[in-house]
Amino acid sequence: MIFSRKRAGGGRHARDERAAESVAGHDAEESAVSARGPYDVSEAPDGVQRLDLGSLQIPAVPDVEVRVQADPQGVIQQVVLVHGQSALQLGVFAAPRSEGIWDEVREEIRQSLFNDGAAAQEHQGEYGTELRARVRTPDGVTDLRFVGVDGPRWMVRGVYQGEAAADPAAAGPLREVLDGLVVDRGQEAKPVREPLPLRLPREVAEQAGPDGEDAEAAPAPRQA
């Protein structure tokens, strides 16, 4: 896992939809779906090694590299998972107690892409409605796939890039990480859509040092 440090300056309707797809006559399948995350910390399964980033805990999955960009104080600005030719950028945000926010966020993303000249289309995916687009970047045309999962007072947003964006079947281990994420929302009041705080584990922050250089570290195990 690579943790990149930069200098300073620089609820639950989707899961309900997934469960509803497994109806009478498919009890085993329904059980498997309901066992998937992302999980709230109050319902996370035990005995799983996870990298504890504060509000977000990332399960260790073979061949998945976790790239974390943080400021000199250890506050994380970006989390990206990489596997082969695919990547998954993660974000976690505060949400109201009464309802999810992914529908609204998804529409805002679609409108933003449209304003930038990129058409986005909605598709039904494993987590409910997702958004797919093809955008132009300095490196050429890139496929993007946006997924969102509403939880109790939080929302996880994932942005797939590369092969996993164009073909969900190629997500493989990245999807396994997303399925095993744990969100620790905390009890304090937060504005809706505010990013939940993410920090490097102390031992990783100390190893990275204040000079802004990259550091490699094994995940800090957390038996949640």
ZIFENFEN-V881785 format. One record per residue. N is the residue number from 1. OMEGA is omega in whole degrees, 0 to 359 (* if undefined). D_FIRST is the distance of its C-alpha to the first C-alpha in Angstrom with 2 decimals. Layout:
{{N | OMEGA | D_FIRST} {N | OMEGA | D_FIRST}}
This chain:
{{1 | 181 | 0.00} {2 | 179 | 3.80} {3 | 183 | 6.58} {4 | 181 | 9.81} {5 | 178 | 12.97} {6 | 177 | 16.35} {7 | 181 | 19.80} {8 | 182 | 22.05} {9 | 180 | 24.04} {10 | * | 21.69} {11 | 155 | 31.37} {12 | 184 | 30.24} {13 | 179 | 32.50} {14 | 179 | 29.89} {15 | 177 | 29.19} {16 | 179 | 32.96} {17 | 180 | 33.44} {18 | 181 | 31.11} {19 | 183 | 33.00} {20 | 180 | 36.31} {21 | 178 | 35.68} {22 | 187 | 36.04} {23 | 183 | 39.69} {24 | 182 | 42.46} {25 | 181 | 42.46} {26 | 185 | 38.64} {27 | 182 | 37.89} {28 | 180 | 35.14} {29 | 180 | 33.32} {30 | 180 | 33.82} {31 | 181 | 32.34} {32 | 181 | 29.18} {33 | 183 | 28.84} {34 | 181 | 29.48} {35 | 183 | 26.78} {36 | 173 | 24.02} {37 | 2 | 22.02} {38 | 184 | 20.78} {39 | 163 | 22.43} {40 | 183 | 24.02} {41 | 181 | 23.09} {42 | 183 | 26.69} {43 | 183 | 26.36} {44 | 178 | 22.84} {45 | 180 | 23.07} {46 | 171 | 22.63} {47 | 180 | 20.71} {48 | 177 | 17.33} {49 | 183 | 14.07} {50 | 172 | 12.46} {51 | 186 | 10.14} {52 | 178 | 13.13} {53 | 180 | 13.25} {54 | 181 | 17.02} {55 | 182 | 18.72} {56 | 177 | 15.90} {57 | 188 | 14.22} {58 | 180 | 11.63} {59 | 177 | 12.22} {60 | 179 | 9.96} {61 | 182 | 11.01} {62 | 175 | 10.88} {63 | 175 | 9.69} {64 | 179 | 8.12} {65 | 178 | 5.00} {66 | 179 | 4.93} {67 | 184 | 6.34} {68 | 178 | 8.54} {69 | 185 | 11.68} {70 | 176 | 13.88} {71 | 182 | 17.24} {72 | 178 | 18.35} {73 | 179 | 19.28} {74 | 178 | 15.85} {75 | 186 | 17.11} {76 | 178 | 14.65} {77 | 185 | 16.17} {78 | 176 | 13.95} {79 | 180 | 11.29} {80 | 175 | 10.52} {81 | 183 | 9.26} {82 | 174 | 9.66} {83 | 181 | 11.43} {84 | 181 | 13.89} {85 | 182 | 16.27} {86 | 177 | 15.53} {87 | 178 | 13.67} {88 | 176 | 14.26} {89 | 184 | 14.60} {90 | 172 | 15.31} {91 | 179 | 18.00} {92 | 191 | 20.06} {93 | 176 | 23.61} {94 | 179 | 26.70} {95 | 179 | 29.50} {96 | 181 | 33.07} {97 | 191 | 34.11} {98 | 186 | 36.66} {99 | 177 | 34.91} {100 | 183 | 31.79} {101 | 185 | 31.01} {102 | 180 | 29.17} {103 | 180 | 32.50} {104 | 180 | 33.22} {105 | 180 | 29.77} {106 | 179 | 29.80} {107 | 178 | 33.23} {108 | 177 | 32.18} {109 | 180 | 29.29} {110 | 181 | 31.84} {111 | 178 | 34.33} {112 | 178 | 31.92} {113 | 179 | 31.01} {114 | 180 | 34.75} {115 | 178 | 35.56} {116 | 177 | 33.18} {117 | 180 | 34.99} {118 | 178 | 32.62} {119 | 179 | 34.02} {120 | 181 | 31.96} {121 | 178 | 33.05} {122 | 177 | 32.59} {123 | 174 | 31.81} {124 | 181 | 31.72} {125 | 182 | 28.35} {126 | 182 | 26.87} {127 | 184 | 26.54} {128 | 184 | 29.89} {129 | 177 | 30.65} {130 | 185 | 27.95} {131 | 179 | 28.32} {132 | 182 | 27.79} {133 | 174 | 28.44} {134 | 186 | 28.33} {135 | 177 | 27.95} {136 | 178 | 28.53} {137 | 177 | 25.98} {138 | 180 | 26.32} {139 | 181 | 24.51} {140 | 181 | 26.91} {141 | 182 | 27.32} {142 | 174 | 24.31} {143 | 176 | 24.43} {144 | 175 | 23.19} {145 | 184 | 23.44} {146 | 176 | 23.54} {147 | 179 | 23.51} {148 | 178 | 24.38} {149 | 177 | 24.81} {150 | 176 | 27.25} {151 | 179 | 27.05} {152 | 178 | 29.26} {153 | 175 | 29.24} {154 | 174 | 25.90} {155 | 173 | 24.61} {156 | 175 | 21.22} {157 | 176 | 21.08} {158 | 177 | 18.83} {159 | 177 | 19.20} {160 | 174 | 18.53} {161 | 178 | 18.66} {162 | 185 | 19.46} {163 | 182 | 20.76} {164 | 176 | 19.93} {165 | 181 | 22.01} {166 | 183 | 24.97} {167 | 181 | 24.88} {168 | 180 | 23.65} {169 | 181 | 23.98} {170 | 184 | 21.07} {171 | 174 | 18.62} {172 | 182 | 18.08} {173 | 178 | 14.71} {174 | 177 | 14.08} {175 | 178 | 17.43} {176 | 177 | 16.57} {177 | 180 | 13.82} {178 | 179 | 16.48} {179 | 184 | 19.07} {180 | 180 | 17.30} {181 | 175 | 16.45} {182 | 179 | 18.39} {183 | 175 | 20.09} {184 | 187 | 21.64} {185 | 187 | 24.25} {186 | 185 | 26.22} {187 | 185 | 29.99} {188 | 179 | 30.73} {189 | 179 | 32.33} {190 | 175 | 30.35} {191 | 178 | 31.59} {192 | 179 | 30.97} {193 | 176 | 28.01} {194 | 177 | 26.60} {195 | 177 | 22.78} {196 | 188 | 21.84} {197 | 177 | 20.19} {198 | 181 | 16.45} {199 | 174 | 15.23} {200 | 170 | 12.34} {201 | 186 | 12.92} {202 | 183 | 15.35} {203 | 178 | 13.70} {204 | 179 | 10.62} {205 | 180 | 13.31} {206 | 180 | 15.40} {207 | 181 | 13.01} {208 | 178 | 12.35} {209 | 185 | 16.15} {210 | 189 | 18.59} {211 | 176 | 18.74} {212 | 179 | 16.33} {213 | 177 | 14.26} {214 | 175 | 10.57} {215 | 177 | 8.71} {216 | 181 | 5.83} {217 | 172 | 5.80} {218 | 179 | 6.16} {219 | 175 | 7.12} {220 | 186 | 10.57} {221 | 172 | 12.93} {222 | 176 | 15.68} {223 | 185 | 18.63} {224 | * | 20.16}}
